[in-house]
């Protein structure tokens, strides 16, 4: 029987999209740890959680501790230098879920080393029963092709023209040892929004 680990986004609601995407090309993480039992929903800043399949490993970037980052396989400790798949989560604020998704996608695809980025689909989505937006795109990095999805979900009511947003980014490479591309939908589909207090 397969088990999943549920990981929660823990971070303030004022994080920028650039912070979310700033290390997408594979900067080394400052430290690493297993997901099991280490990401518990605590405090009012927890906005969303996702279930991560077996075989993934959390890499903690001490420069951006509010961004959760998981890579596959578990033995990888150097970001995209050895990862065949990546999942990142972050909470922040934006004018809308669509604005957050578009801005994050633009930030990711304009990073150094990202080539041939092409949008394959986009549109409104219900994510964990909330208003959301999803983008799917492909890109290349270091002679490896990736299929990616970026989903944003509104996790609270608007205030002063801004809405609390959580972002889920999942990317899977075309390397033979990578997990199946279906893991993208599996992770995004597992999203749960924390109960508002």
N, C-alpha and C positions, 0 to 999 in steps of 0.2 A: 504494500500500500504506500502511495506517495504522500508525503507531507509537504506542507508549504509553510514558510515563515512569513508572518505579517510584519511589515515594517511601516512605521509611522513617520510622516513628515513632521519634523520638529524645527521650528524656526519662527522668527518674528514676521509679522505681516508687512514689513516695509522692505524686504529684501528686493534687490533689483533683478531684472531678467538677465543683465550682464553677469551678475554673480552666479546665476544658475548655469550659464553657458561658458563661463570664463575658462574652464579647463577641459572643454569637450574634446580637444585633440590629444589628450593623454598625458598631461603633466603627472609626475609621480605623486602619489599620495604620501602624506607625512607619516601615517601609521595605518595599520589594518587590523581588522578584528572580525570574528564570526558574527553573523546576524542573530544567531540563536540567543534569545533572551536579552539582547543588548539594546534594542530600540523599543522602549515601552512608551505608550502614549501618556505623557505627564504634562500637566499645566495647560493653561488656556491657549497656548500657541499651536497645539497639535491640530492640524486641519484635515489630514487625509492619511490613509494607510493603503498599502497594496500587499498582495501575497507574492512572495518571491519563490519560484520553484527550487528544488534541491540543486546543488551544484554551483550556486552563486556565492559570492563573498563580498562583504562590505569593505570598501576602502574609505577611510576617513581623511578628508583634506582639512588639515588644521587651519588653513587660511580661510576656509568657508565651512565651518563646522555645522552650520544650519542646513547645508545641502547634503542629503543622503545620496550616496553613490554606491551602486552595486555592480560588480563585474562577474563575468563567467570566463574561465572556470575558477574554482575555489583556490587553485594554486597560484593564480595571478596576483602579483603585488605591485605591478608597475603600470597601472592604467591601461591605455590602449596599446602600449608597447607589447602587451601579451594578452589583452582581453579580446575575446571573440564576440562579446555582447556586453552592453552597458545599459544600466537603468539609473536615472537620476530623478530626484523629487525635491521640490522646493515650494514654499509658500511665500506669497508676496501680495502686491496690490496692482490693479490695472483698471483701465476704464471699462473693460469687458473681457470675457473669456476669449473672444476672437482677437481682440487687440493683443492680449498677452501671448496667444499662440503665434500670431504673425510676427511679433517682435522677437520672441525666442527663436523661431525658425530662422529669421534673418540674421540674428546674432550668431547662431550655430553655423550656418552655411557661409558666413563671411570670415570665419576664423582662418588663420594661416594653415595651409595644408589641405583644406577642404576643397574638393574640385568636383565639377560636374553635377552640382546639386540641382535636382529637378523635382518639383512638386508633382505627386501622383494623384492626390485627392485631398479635399478639404471640405469641411462643413460643420454645421451645428451638431451637437451630440448630447445625449443624456448620459452623464457619467455619475454613477452612484446615486441616481435619482435627482441630480442637480443639473442646472444649465451648464453646458460646456461647449467646447469647440475642439475639433481634432484635425490635425494636419498629418499627412503621410508624404514622405519624400525619400529620395535615394541620393546618395553622395558617395564620393570616393575619398579615401585618405590613405596615404602610404601604400598605394597600389592595391588596396583592399576596398571592395564595394560594400556599402552598408544600406540596409533598408531600415527606415526609422519612422517612428510615430511620435508626435507630440500632442498630448491631450491636456487641456486646461479645464478646470472646473471651478465654478463660483461657489465658495464655501461659506458665504455669509452675506448679509444685506449690504447694499451700497451706502456709503457715507461720504459726503463732500465730493461726489462724482467718481469715487473710486470703489472698487469691489474687491473683497478678499478673494484671492485666486490661489489655487494649488496647481502646479505643473507636474506632469509626468512625462518623462522623455525616455523612450526605449529604442535602442539601436542594435541590430544584429548583423554581423558581417557574413560574407560569402565564404569564409574559410571552412574547410571540411569538418573541423572539430567544433564549429559553432553550434549552439542550440538551434532547433527549428525556428523559422521565422514566425510560426504561430505563437511563440512565446510573447511577442509584442502584444497581440490581442489578449492573451491570457493575463498578463500583468495589468494592462489598462482595465480590462473587464473585471478585475478583482477589487478595484478601488472602492473604498468605503470612507465616507466623510464622518468625522467625529461629531458626536452630539454637541450642539451648542449649549453652553452653560449659562 
